[in-house]
Amino acid sequence: MEVLLPKLPSPSYCRSITTRTTSRVRAGFRRLSYLHVRASTVNQEVAEPTLSSPSLGHTTRPHFPILHQEVNGSKLVYIDNAATSQKPAAVVKALQDYYEGYNSNVHRGIHYLSAKATDEYESARRKVAAFINASDSREIVFTRNATEAINLVAYSWGLSNLKQGDEIVLTVAEHHSAIVPWQLVAQKVGAVLKFVNLNQDEIPDIDKLKEVLSKKTKIVAVHHVSNVLASVLPIRDIAHWAHGVGAKVLVDACQSVPHMVVDVQNLDADFLVASSHKMCGPTGIGFLYGKMDLLSSMPPFLGGGEMISDVYLDHSTYAEPPSRFEAGTPAIGEAIGLGAAIDYLSGIGMQAIHEYEVELGTYLYERLLSVPNIRIYGPAPSKEVKRASLCSFNVDNLHPTDLATFLDQQHGVAIRSGHHCAQPLHRYLGVNASARASLYFYNTKEDVDNFIHALHDTVSFFNSFK
Ligand SMILES: Cc1ncc(COP(=O)(O)O)c(C=O)c1O
C-alpha cells in the first residue's frame, strides 16, 4: 500500500478549526437534529457481520451488553475506546458478586467476609503482576487511576530524588497527566523539564531523546503508545539509554497495557502505570508498577490507615510496599473487577488482541483516507510502522466537535473530539483540537465501515452549506 504522508496544516487551516463551524451551518444542523431527518441513506446501509468468517470482534461482541443498543435511532458504533473501554459481563458480575456476596473491608477483619474480600483483593494484585510480568506482586500498588500513579511517583520519588538543575525528559506527545505532576514537582525543587519534539514521520524523535540524555537527567517519563498519534515508542531502548546515564524510566502504559503484551522485565521499566477502565475493568482503579528496591526506598505519598507500621503521637513508622502507598480503604470491588478483566483479556490472549487490532487499525486508517481533505496525525502504517488502532484527524474547515456531535446525533457513532488531554501536542501540530476514532478488539470492520459511511455523510452535510 502506498500512503502519502499528510502535510502539516497550513496556517489558514489551523485557523479554520480554532472556532466551531460557522453558525449558519450549525443552525442547519440544529434544525436537522430537531426534525430528526436523516441526511442520507447511510443508516440503511449499515453493514452486518459476515457469519462465515467471525473475527475476534464478532466473537467477543456478545460479551458486551452495552454495545447492543440503539443511540439516537441508530445502531451504536462505539469507537471511543482510548477514552474508556466497555466492560464485559464477566467484569460486571465480579463487581456484583463482591457487593452481593462478600462486601467487607480488607486487611482489617478476621471474620469470613473480610478474609474473603482480602483474598480476592490480593489475588487481583497477583493477576496484575502476572499480566505485566512483574517479578513480585508487591511491586504492584493499586491507585485510583494512572494519573494518581504518576503523581505518586512524582511526589514520593521525585521530591526525594530531584534537586535544583536536575532534568526530567518527556516528549511533547505526553498526556497532561504525565506532564502536570512533573511541572508541579519541578517547580518545587527547581528541576528542569526537557521536551523532545516529533520527527518528520510525526513520531516522538527518539534520536533527539537519546541526544538530550546526560548525567543531569534523573528520570525519563514517556508514553508507550500515544493516545493521539498512535505511535509506539521503543521503551526497551529508551530504558537502556536512560540507565546508561543513571536515570530512571517511568512508562505511561495507559494505551499499551490494554492492547498488547507488556512485559515490565523485558522493557526494564523502573515504573509503569495504567488505568483499569481502559482495559475492560471498572473505573476508580489503576496501578503503579515499581521495581521493588525503588518502592522500598520511597517515602509515603498519602498518610492514614493501612500504610503504617506503628503510630505514635509525634511520629509514625511505615508499612512495606505496596501497603505504604495504599492509605485508607482501597477500591476493593474495583480491584477485584480489574482482576476479572485481566482473566477475561488473558482468556483471549494479548497477542491475539494485538494482531487483530493492528489489522483493524490499518483498515481504519486506509478507509479514512477516502474522506476528502482529511488530515490524519501520526505515522502512516507500513511494514515497519505498526500504529495502534486509533486515528486522530481533522477535516478541512470542519470543527471536530461539530463533526463528533453530528456523528452521534445522526448516526449513533461515538468518537472523541477535543485535545485528548494533549494540548502541547495539538499546539505543536498547529491545531486546537482533533477528532479521534479509537478501536478495541470487540470492534469489527463493519463498525469501521459504518463510521466511514457516517463520516462521509457528515462531511457532505457540512460542505453543503458552503
Ligand atoms: C496516554 C494516557 N496517559 C494517561 C491517561 C490518564 O488516564 P486516567 O485518566 O485513567 O488516569 C490517559 C487517559 O486518557 C492516556 O490516554
Ligand as a Chemical Component Dictionary entry (heavy atoms), coordinates in Angstrom:
data_LIG
# 
_chem_comp.id                   LIG 
_chem_comp.type                 NON-POLYMER 
_chem_comp.pdbx_formal_charge   0 
_chem_comp.three_letter_code    LIG 
# 
loop_
_chem_comp_atom.comp_id 
_chem_comp_atom.atom_id 
_chem_comp_atom.alt_atom_id 
_chem_comp_atom.type_symbol 
_chem_comp_atom.charge 
_chem_comp_atom.model_Cartn_x 
_chem_comp_atom.model_Cartn_y 
_chem_comp_atom.model_Cartn_z 
_chem_comp_atom.pdbx_ordinal 
LIG C1 C1 C 0 -1.699 8.063 27.314 1  
LIG C2 C2 C 0 -2.541 8.340 28.520 2  
LIG N1 N1 N 0 -1.947 8.629 29.678 3  
LIG C3 C3 C 0 -2.634 8.883 30.792 4  
LIG C4 C4 C 0 -4.009 8.873 30.789 5  
LIG C5 C5 C 0 -4.741 9.177 32.054 6  
LIG O1 O1 O 0 -5.519 8.108 32.452 7  
LIG P1 P1 P 0 -6.525 8.270 33.686 8  
LIG O2 O2 O 0 -7.377 9.457 33.386 9  
LIG O3 O3 O 0 -7.277 6.998 33.710 10 
LIG O4 O4 O 0 -5.688 8.479 34.890 11 
LIG C6 C6 C 0 -4.682 8.599 29.603 12 
LIG C7 C7 C 0 -6.154 8.642 29.552 13 
LIG O5 O5 O 0 -6.739 9.126 28.612 14 
LIG C8 C8 C 0 -3.926 8.313 28.435 15 
LIG O6 O6 O 0 -4.520 8.042 27.274 16 
# 
loop_
_chem_comp_bond.comp_id 
_chem_comp_bond.atom_id_1 
_chem_comp_bond.atom_id_2 
_chem_comp_bond.value_order 
_chem_comp_bond.pdbx_ordinal 
LIG C1 C2 SING 1  
LIG C2 N1 SING 2  
LIG C2 C8 DOUB 3  
LIG N1 C3 DOUB 4  
LIG C3 C4 SING 5  
LIG C4 C5 SING 6  
LIG C4 C6 DOUB 7  
LIG C5 O1 SING 8  
LIG O1 P1 SING 9  
LIG P1 O2 DOUB 10 
LIG P1 O3 SING 11 
LIG P1 O4 SING 12 
LIG C6 C7 SING 13 
LIG C6 C8 SING 14 
LIG C7 O5 DOUB 15 
LIG C8 O6 SING 16 
# 
